[in-house]
């Protein structure tokens, strides 16, 4: 299974089922995942604990 197929499947679900309210939720989840993935190797992760904890 390719990684892009997951995003494509989510997009097709949102588009066909007219669940447009899911788009902001998905964008926020993707951005948070990206921030955590970038912050971990840089040693910035302890600064996020007070924000999300």
C-alpha positions as CSV (number, residue, x, y, z in Angstrom):
1,X,0.0,0.0,0.0
2,X,1.4,3.4,-1.0
3,X,1.4,6.3,1.5
4,X,-0.3,8.6,-1.0
5,X,-3.2,6.2,-1.4
6,X,-4.3,7.0,2.2
7,X,-4.5,10.7,1.4
8,X,-6.2,10.0,-1.9
9,X,-8.7,7.7,-0.2
10,X,-9.5,10.4,2.4
11,X,-9.9,13.0,-0.3
12,X,-12.2,10.8,-2.3
13,X,-14.3,10.1,0.8
14,X,-14.6,13.8,1.7
15,X,-15.5,14.7,-1.9
16,X,-18.0,11.9,-2.5
17,X,-19.7,12.0,0.9
18,X,-19.8,15.8,1.0
19,X,-18.0,15.8,4.4
20,X,-16.3,19.2,4.0
21,X,-16.2,19.8,7.7
22,X,-13.5,17.1,7.9
23,X,-11.0,19.1,5.9
24,X,-9.9,21.5,8.7
25,X,-9.6,18.6,11.1
26,X,-7.4,16.7,8.7
27,X,-5.2,19.8,8.0
28,X,-4.7,20.4,11.7
29,X,-3.8,16.8,12.3
30,X,-1.3,16.8,9.5
31,X,0.3,20.1,10.6
32,X,0.6,18.8,14.2
33,X,2.2,15.6,13.0
34,X,4.6,17.6,10.9
35,X,5.5,19.9,13.8
36,X,6.1,17.0,16.1
37,X,8.2,15.1,13.5
38,X,10.4,18.2,12.9
39,X,10.7,19.2,16.6
40,X,11.7,15.8,17.9
41,X,15.2,15.6,16.2
42,X,15.9,19.2,17.0
43,X,15.4,18.7,20.8
44,X,12.4,21.1,20.9
45,X,9.9,18.5,22.0
46,X,10.0,19.3,25.7
47,X,8.8,22.8,24.9
48,X,5.6,21.3,23.4
49,X,4.6,19.4,26.6
50,X,3.2,22.4,28.4
51,X,1.2,23.4,25.3
52,X,-0.4,20.0,24.7
53,X,-0.2,18.6,28.2
